[in-house]
Amino acid sequence: MPQIHIDEETIERLDGLRIEDEEYDDLINELINIYEAEELTLFHSGDAE
């Protein structure tokens, strides 16, 4: 698995989103899933004419 380095401000923002002792991996996967779902929604909403 690739490793990334993030600054303190980003860590603080992630900590604000974590639920109890949620792992960073779980939180980041959830954020990616939300992003992908929104991207698909935006993509498909442009198809209707």
Helices and strands as residue ranges (DSSP letters): H 8-17, H 24-45
